């Protein structure tokens, strides 16, 4: 288990050295300069998360369409777009790492 911990710590260091992590951290700090915008961004992210993780598919497409229309102008704000782009790139990188691990481990 010590080997796994050691490799995990190395993986964490490597992740923190990536451009995706750096840009995400930079955007996260930058958005804090506008507290009201951060509150709106957090609300947007929470609603988006809840929509993506709904179990009941009834009216899901209409709700997603409504959500996108409701926040269309908000997403056009360059500060918001920069943060969301950086967050998405970082999340995709982490998801890729997770997927690679799970594809290569015999786990049912």
Backbone as JSON, one array per atom type, in Angstrom:
{
  "sequence": "XXXXXXXXXXXXXXXXXXXXXXXXXXXXXXXXXXXXXXXXXXXXXXXXXXXXXXXXXXXXXXXXXXXXXXXXXXXXXXXXXXXXXXXXXXXXXXXXXXXXXXXXXXXX",
  "N": [[0.82, -1.21, 0.0], [2.05, 1.18, 0.59], [3.48, 1.79, -1.71], [1.44, 2.42, -3.52], [0.39, 4.7, -2.29], [2.59, 6.39, -2.49], [2.88, 6.63, -5.29], [0.42, 7.79, -5.84], [0.69, 10.26, -4.55], [2.69, 11.29, -6.16], [1.3, 11.42, -8.58], [-0.58, 13.39, -7.92], [1.14, 15.6, -7.58], [2.04, 15.79, -10.22], [-0.36, 16.38, -11.55], [-0.88, 18.89, -10.46], [1.09, 20.29, -11.74], [0.22, 20.67, -14.29], [-0.94, 22.46, -17.2], [-3.7, 22.71, -17.36], [-4.55, 22.53, -14.67], [-3.22, 24.74, -13.6], [-4.4, 26.88, -15.06], [-7.07, 26.59, -14.28], [-6.89, 27.1, -11.49], [-5.96, 29.72, -11.59], [-8.14, 31.04, -12.85], [-10.09, 30.51, -10.94], [-9.19, 32.0, -8.76], [-9.26, 34.54, -9.91], [-12.0, 34.95, -10.41], [-12.95, 35.37, -7.91], [-12.58, 38.01, -7.45], [-14.87, 39.32, -8.08], [-17.34, 39.18, -6.18], [-20.24, 39.03, -6.32], [-20.63, 38.04, -8.88], [-19.36, 35.6, -8.6], [-21.11, 34.3, -6.85], [-23.35, 34.05, -8.53], [-22.2, 32.45, -10.49], [-21.6, 30.14, -9.02], [-24.21, 29.35, -8.42], [-25.16, 28.82, -11.0], [-23.44, 26.67, -11.7], [-24.21, 24.76, -9.78], [-26.93, 24.33, -10.45], [-26.57, 23.32, -13.03], [-25.13, 20.98, -12.47], [-27.06, 19.59, -10.99], [-29.03, 19.21, -12.97], [-27.62, 17.57, -14.76], [-27.35, 15.29, -13.28], [-29.8, 14.19, -12.77], [-32.2, 11.75, -11.99], [-34.74, 11.2, -12.87], [-35.96, 11.28, -16.04], [-38.06, 12.73, -17.09], [-39.27, 15.45, -18.9], [-36.69, 16.4, -19.14], [-35.15, 17.3, -21.36], [-36.5, 19.64, -22.09], [-36.13, 21.14, -19.77], [-33.35, 21.4, -19.74], [-32.99, 22.86, -22.09], [-34.39, 25.19, -21.4], [-32.78, 26.0, -19.25], [-30.33, 26.56, -20.59], [-31.14, 28.69, -22.2], [-31.91, 30.53, -20.25], [-29.48, 31.16, -19.05], [-27.94, 32.1, -21.1], [-27.0, 34.75, -21.77], [-25.49, 35.22, -19.49], [-23.41, 33.35, -19.7], [-22.04, 34.47, -21.78], [-20.52, 36.46, -20.73], [-17.21, 37.37, -20.51], [-15.57, 36.8, -18.31], [-16.93, 34.77, -16.98], [-17.09, 32.85, -19.02], [-14.35, 32.29, -19.38], [-13.68, 31.17, -16.9], [-15.4, 28.9, -16.85], [-14.5, 27.51, -19.11], [-11.86, 26.87, -18.33], [-12.4, 25.31, -16.08], [-13.81, 23.18, -17.25], [-11.83, 22.06, -18.93], [-9.99, 21.18, -17.02], [-11.58, 19.35, -15.58], [-12.11, 17.48, -17.6], [-9.54, 16.48, -17.99], [-9.06, 15.23, -15.49], [-11.16, 13.36, -15.55], [-10.3, 11.81, -17.71], [-8.0, 10.65, -16.63], [-9.14, 9.12, -14.57], [-10.8, 7.44, -16.12], [-8.85, 6.04, -17.58], [-7.53, 4.64, -15.53], [-9.65, 3.0, -14.59], [-10.23, 1.53, -16.88], [-8.06, -0.1, -17.03], [-7.95, -1.7, -14.85], [-9.13, -4.65, -13.42], [-12.11, -4.49, -12.46], [-15.28, -4.97, -11.26]],
  "CA": [[0.0, 0.0, 0.0], [2.92, 2.36, 0.6], [3.8, 2.1, -3.1], [0.27, 3.08, -4.11], [0.34, 6.05, -1.71], [3.69, 7.15, -3.07], [2.54, 6.92, -6.68], [-0.71, 8.72, -5.79], [1.25, 11.58, -4.23], [3.39, 11.73, -7.37], [0.25, 11.79, -9.54], [-1.11, 14.68, -7.47], [2.15, 16.61, -7.94], [2.03, 15.92, -11.68], [-1.59, 17.08, -11.91], [-0.7, 20.29, -10.09], [2.04, 20.9, -12.68], [-0.35, 20.75, -15.63], [-1.49, 23.74, -17.63], [-5.13, 22.71, -17.03], [-4.69, 22.84, -13.25], [-2.78, 26.12, -13.39], [-5.41, 27.8, -15.59], [-8.25, 26.5, -13.42], [-6.6, 27.82, -10.25], [-5.88, 31.13, -11.94], [-9.5, 31.53, -13.07], [-10.8, 30.41, -9.67], [-8.79, 33.16, -7.97], [-9.69, 35.75, -10.6], [-13.45, 35.14, -10.28], [-13.2, 35.84, -6.54], [-12.51, 39.47, -7.46], [-16.24, 39.79, -8.28], [-18.13, 38.3, -5.29], [-21.6, 38.81, -6.8], [-20.52, 37.18, -10.05], [-19.02, 34.27, -8.1], [-22.35, 33.72, -6.33], [-24.14, 33.66, -9.7], [-21.49, 31.33, -11.12], [-21.82, 28.96, -8.18], [-25.61, 28.94, -8.62], [-25.19, 28.22, -12.34], [-22.76, 25.37, -11.65], [-25.05, 23.85, -9.0], [-28.1, 23.96, -11.26], [-26.08, 22.49, -14.12], [-24.82, 19.69, -11.86], [-28.32, 18.92, -10.65], [-29.65, 18.77, -14.21], [-26.85, 16.47, -15.33], [-27.41, 14.11, -12.41], [-31.19, 13.83, -12.5], [-32.58, 10.35, -12.22], [-36.02, 11.22, -13.58], [-35.76, 11.95, -17.32], [-39.26, 13.44, -17.54], [-39.09, 16.86, -19.22], [-35.29, 16.77, -18.99], [-34.69, 18.08, -22.5], [-37.09, 20.97, -21.99], [-35.48, 21.83, -18.67], [-31.99, 21.76, -20.18], [-33.16, 23.94, -23.06], [-34.75, 26.38, -20.62], [-31.58, 26.37, -18.49], [-29.38, 27.18, -21.51], [-31.68, 29.99, -22.6], [-31.9, 31.39, -19.07], [-28.11, 31.57, -18.74], [-27.21, 32.41, -22.34], [-26.29, 36.02, -21.6], [-24.53, 35.06, -18.4], [-22.25, 32.61, -20.23], [-21.32, 35.32, -22.72], [-19.58, 37.29, -19.96], [-15.87, 36.81, -20.74], [-15.05, 36.28, -17.05], [-17.63, 33.51, -16.76], [-16.66, 31.91, -20.06], [-12.96, 31.88, -19.11], [-13.69, 30.25, -15.76], [-16.03, 27.64, -17.22], [-13.6, 26.81, -20.03], [-10.75, 26.32, -17.54], [-12.95, 24.25, -15.24], [-14.12, 22.05, -18.11], [-10.56, 21.44, -19.36], [-9.43, 20.48, -15.86], [-12.44, 18.2, -15.3], [-11.88, 16.48, -18.64], [-8.26, 15.84, -17.72], [-9.26, 14.33, -14.35], [-12.0, 12.26, -16.02], [-9.45, 10.96, -18.54], [-7.15, 9.88, -15.72], [-10.01, 8.14, -13.94], [-11.19, 6.45, -17.13], [-7.68, 5.22, -17.87], [-7.35, 3.73, -14.4], [-10.73, 2.0, -14.54], [-10.12, 0.66, -18.06], [-6.91, -0.98, -16.91], [-8.07, -2.49, -13.62], [-10.24, -5.59, -13.5], [-13.02, -4.13, -11.37], [-16.67, -5.08, -11.7]],
  "C": [[0.86, 1.26, 0.0], [3.29, 2.78, -0.82], [2.66, 2.84, -3.78], [0.17, 4.52, -3.58], [1.41, 6.94, -2.34], [3.39, 7.56, -4.51], [1.37, 7.91, -6.75], [-0.22, 10.14, -5.5], [1.99, 12.15, -5.43], [2.37, 12.18, -8.43], [-0.33, 13.16, -9.18], [-0.14, 15.81, -7.83], [2.14, 16.87, -9.45], [0.78, 16.68, -12.16], [-1.45, 18.57, -11.62], [0.28, 21.02, -11.0], [1.46, 21.06, -14.08], [-0.88, 22.16, -15.92], [-2.97, 23.83, -17.26], [-5.35, 23.09, -15.57], [-4.33, 24.3, -12.99], [-3.84, 27.11, -13.86], [-6.67, 27.78, -14.74], [-8.04, 27.29, -12.13], [-6.55, 29.33, -10.48], [-7.28, 31.73, -12.12], [-10.32, 31.51, -11.78], [-10.46, 31.62, -8.79], [-9.3, 34.46, -8.6], [-11.18, 36.01, -10.38], [-13.81, 35.63, -8.88], [-13.15, 37.36, -6.44], [-13.9, 40.1, -7.62], [-17.18, 38.89, -7.47], [-19.55, 38.03, -5.79], [-21.61, 37.89, -8.01], [-20.2, 35.75, -9.62], [-20.26, 33.57, -7.56], [-23.22, 33.24, -7.49], [-23.51, 32.44, -10.4], [-21.69, 30.04, -10.32], [-23.24, 28.44, -8.33], [-25.75, 28.24, -9.98], [-24.6, 26.82, -12.32], [-23.58, 24.34, -10.87], [-26.26, 23.39, -9.81], [-27.7, 23.04, -12.41], [-25.78, 21.08, -13.61], [-26.1, 18.91, -11.57], [-29.04, 18.42, -11.9], [-28.94, 17.55, -14.79], [-26.97, 15.18, -14.53], [-28.83, 13.73, -12.02], [-31.43, 12.38, -12.82], [-33.83, 10.29, -13.08], [-35.86, 11.98, -14.9], [-36.96, 12.74, -17.83], [-38.95, 14.92, -17.72], [-37.63, 17.31, -19.16], [-34.81, 17.66, -20.13], [-35.25, 19.5, -22.47], [-36.41, 21.78, -20.89], [-34.06, 22.26, -19.04], [-32.05, 22.91, -21.17], [-33.48, 25.25, -22.35], [-33.53, 26.9, -19.85], [-30.59, 27.1, -19.4], [-29.85, 28.57, -21.95], [-31.6, 30.99, -21.45], [-30.5, 31.97, -18.82], [-27.3, 31.97, -19.97], [-26.39, 33.7, -22.21], [-25.21, 35.94, -20.53], [-23.25, 34.39, -18.9], [-21.45, 33.44, -21.21], [-20.36, 36.28, -22.04], [-18.2, 36.63, -20.06], [-15.28, 36.21, -19.46], [-15.64, 34.91, -16.75], [-17.15, 32.46, -17.75], [-15.24, 31.41, -19.8], [-12.9, 30.89, -17.95], [-14.25, 28.89, -16.17], [-15.17, 26.84, -18.2], [-12.45, 26.15, -19.28], [-11.22, 25.16, -16.68], [-13.23, 22.99, -16.07], [-12.85, 21.32, -18.56], [-9.95, 20.64, -18.22], [-10.26, 19.22, -15.55], [-12.25, 17.1, -16.34], [-10.56, 15.75, -18.43], [-8.4, 14.82, -16.58], [-10.11, 13.13, -14.77], [-11.19, 11.29, -16.88], [-8.54, 10.08, -17.7], [-7.97, 8.77, -15.07], [-10.39, 7.04, -14.92], [-10.04, 5.5, -17.45], [-7.42, 4.21, -16.76], [-8.39, 2.62, -14.44], [-10.68, 1.06, -15.74], [-9.01, -0.4, -17.88], [-6.88, -1.78, -15.61], [-9.28, -3.4, -13.78], [-11.13, -5.39, -12.29], [-14.43, -4.16, -11.9], [-17.6, -4.44, -10.72]]
}
